[in-house]
Structures are given as C-alpha cells and as structure tokens.
Amino acid sequence: MVISKKPLHFIAALLVAFMPLVSSANPSNDSTAVEAHAVAKTEEASHEGVHAEPKDEKAKIKEFINHHLLDSHSFYFNADEESGKHFGFSLPIILWDNGFQFFSSSKFHNGEEVAEHNGNFYVLHHEKIYKTDASGKLNEEHGHPTNVRPLDFSITKSVLGILLIALLMFLVFTSLAKSYAKNGGIAKGIGRIFEPIVLYVRDDIAIPNIGEKKYKKYMSYLLTIFFFILFLNILGLTPFGFNVTGNFTITASLAILTYLITTFTANKNYWGHIFWMPGVPTPMKFILAPIELLGTIIKPFSLMIRLYANMVAGHVVLMSIIGLMFIFKSWIGSSLSFGLAFALSILEILVAFLQAYIFTMLSALYFGAGNEEHHHEDAHH
Amino acid sequence: MEKLINDFSFGLFIWQVVIFVGLILLLKKFAWKPILDAVNEREEGIKNALLSAENAKKEMQNLKSDNEKLLAEARAERDALMKEAREIKDKMINDAKVEAQATGEKMIEQAKAAITSEKNAAMAELKNQVSSLSLEIAEKVLRDELSNKEAQTKLVEKMLGDAKLN
C-alpha cells in the first residue's frame, strides 16, 4: 500500500505537527466554563482544607501531574473517582511534635480528613502536614497556610523508593562481590551486567578526571551515586509512579554531599587558586577570590538543578503526552500520542543513563579539581 | 525558586542523607572494595600471564640458541677429541715403528757380534787344529827325514843355509 512517495516517518512527523491544530480546536470552547467552575470549586474546597477533584479532563491531568511530581505520604497505584476508593497501601507517618508521633497515613483518608493522634490534629495539604484544631481549618496567607508544620520524618513514597533502591543495590552488588571469590575472579549472576559499568566508572570517569594516584578514595562515592541515580531514574519510569530523582530535596542532598566531599578533600593548591589566584595581578586577585568562592557553590548547585530539572521535565512531558491520549479520545490522536509516549519513554531511558553519567562525571571533575597537583603556570586553563 | 524552597522537605532530606551515606559505607565494605580488588587482581593476573608468556617465549628462544651453542660445542669437542685420538694413534704407531726398528737393529747387531765372535772362535780353533796338525805332520816328516844320515845332514845344511840367508 503506497500512500505517498515520501518516507513514512516524514508523514508521521507531519501528522504530529498538525495534531495540536486539530486537537485544540475541539474541546476549548466549552472547557473554559468548566475550568472556571473547577477553580471556584478548588478554592472553595481549599478553605475547608480538603481536596476536591476537578471535573475537567485537562485540569485533572494537570492536577495529577503536579500531584505526581510531589512526594506522597501514601502509595497508590490507582483511584476510583466515583467511589473515591484508592488502590494501594498506606505508609507510616512519623512526626516530631513534642516527641515522635507515629501513625498510619490512612488516618488522612487521602488528604480528605483531619487525622487525630494523641490529642493533636493534623491536616495533609498538598502533601504537607499541618497542625490544626479539631475542625481542620487552615489559616491561609498569600495562598500558603500559616499553620505550624511539625517536622515530618514520615516514610513517604520517596523514602520508600530510596529504601527499595538501597536494598536492591546492596543485594545486587554484594552478590557481584561474592561471585568473584566463588568463581575464581570472574563475575557471575545478575551483578555481572553491572561489572562493565563499574569498570566504565573507574576507567572513563574516575581515572581521567581525578588521576591515577587519588581516584581510589572517591570510587565508593562515585559508584554509589552513579547507580543510585541510575536506578532511581529507571524506577521513575516504572508505572509505580516514583519521582525520587525529580525531587528537589534528593538532588540537593546529593549535590551537598559532592560539595562537602570536594571541600574536605581538596588540597592546598585548590584553595590557593580560589583565594589567591596565581599568575594574575594583585588587584585582580581580590576580585577573583569572591568569584571563585561563589563558583565552588554554583558548581554543586548546577548539579542539583540539572538533575532535578531533567527528571521533572521528563516526567511532565511524558505524563502530558500520556494525558493527551485521554484528551483526544480519537483513535488517530490517541495512538499517535501513544507512539510519541513510547518514543519518549525510550528517550527517557537514555536520559536516565545520561543524567547519572553527568552527575557522576561532574562530581569526579570537581574532586579532580580539588586534588590537582601544582603544575607549571602555563598549564592552567 | 520559591517553589523549590517550598518543596524542600527536611524529613525527606534527613532520610535521604542517612540512607545514602549508610549505603555508601555498606557498599564500600561489602561491594565496591571486593569488586574493585577482584577486578584489579584479575587485571594484574592477565598482565602477569601475558608477561610471563612473553618471558617464556624469550626463554624458549634463549634455550634454543643455548642448545644450538651446546650442540656446536659438543661437535667441536668431538672433532677435537677425534683429532687428538688420531694423533695419538699415529704417534703410537710411529713410536712402535721406531722402537721395533731400533730393537731389530740391535738384534741384528747382536747377531752380527755373535756371528763374529763365533767365527773368531772357530777360526782360532781351526788355527789350533791346523797348527797341531801341521806340527804332527812336521814331526812325522822330520822323523822320516831324520831316519837316514845323509838326508839328515842335507837338511841341516839346508837349514843352516836358510838361516844364514836370514
């Protein structure tokens, strides 16, 4: 069957290009009214400190994506809108509020009810726990509740994800380590898949950036961070809906660790280059010092933002395209967005590896900079 | 930025840091160190194996050349020995020859001497015999001659004549 002499993917690209023109024309005329209604309803609902499900499909998807990007206090795969039933399981809530308060997230009923524990009342609002009175009323100011927030050490979905990945990594890599002894120096089992990656991290990330002499003490951190980010990125692509590496807190903690390790293992030469740059006129040294000092903080900051932004963007785009399927509700549009989602998922796997690589690579680069030996003046870049 | 700060969860941060640092330490002890050690050991092993193979090859070559050298030496030695043996043999033959000749000559000499002495002895005996025989003959002749007077006087005269002449 020949439709046209043009290559097939050209036609596909054309179809995709025209898709938004067709799709946006259809539902927009009546959605505004519903949206307004939905907004009114959510405002009304938020006054009561309770969520209301927006009716409009687009707003619902947006809400769903936003909800997904946040950490969650319970683990739900699916929810039935009409009956309000959620399928999944509750996670433990641990609060520091005059001693540890320990209860199950099921008490919140998916953020719809006020949880009472030991005579204190708590409300879950946008995945944050606020202390309230018995009515569960939140005092809002500029759209943010001003109620007291007890320190929240809950085992959230992200913590669960981290724990799972930590456990998985421990099992995989200890089994790899044991297989060497058992098998006469040759890896066997599941861990064997990761042996080339371990070698890659050593030979192409650690040694070229840090140097043959000093790379060893950083290997544990580099390997752990590489596989940790990689596994969590991949976990984020599973339908369980984890978004751990797309969480600002996680990337911040990783970046802070890189910063701390760089700072505490750096040699005299590194600090010399920051506070008293050799080879430039003295007045310039005073100007360069604060810039260089700021640079040391900007480097890990960029690490943090890069990973966070990449993962969030990936999740948002992927979920939006999946959401498009439900907006189109036509077999051409939906199947096209399915194809697009499929292609993007594959791209996201690449991104998962790439971001893990970049984070590890740049960490190694910063460690290497902190450990650079003094060369000739003209060797500096 | 405000959203980021708003999203920051201190509890999650603490959990993450605790779990992650714990994971690094645990993996360092139970995974990374043994894995990297095993890999290093394996790489060293491969390097050593290659090196020793190379060395073995070199050694083989050395051995081969040594063998050849030894063989050549052995051959030379054999040749030398043979030559020496031949020389000794020749010398022995010569010596034997010379000795034999000398002995022969000596024996001939002795024989000659013996022959001469025998001959002398025989000659002497012969002389004795001849003299005694001639004496006997002379005695008999004289007795015959002296049996008549005339003949005696004639003889004495003749003899006297001879003696005068002497």
Interface residues (C-beta under 8 A of the other chain):
Chain A: L70 D71 I94 H144 L151 D152 F153 S154 I155 T156 S158 V159 I162 L163 A166 M169 F170 F173 T174 L176 A177 K178 Y180 A181 G185 I186 E195 V198 L199 R202 K216 M219 S220 Y221 L223 T224 F228 N247 F248 T249 I250 A252 S253 L254 L257
Chain B: L4 N6 D7 F8 S9 F10 G11 L12 F13 I14 W15 Q16 V17 I19 F20 V21 G22 L23 I24 L26 L27 K28 F30 A31 W32 K33 P34 I35 L36 A38 V39 E41 R42 G45
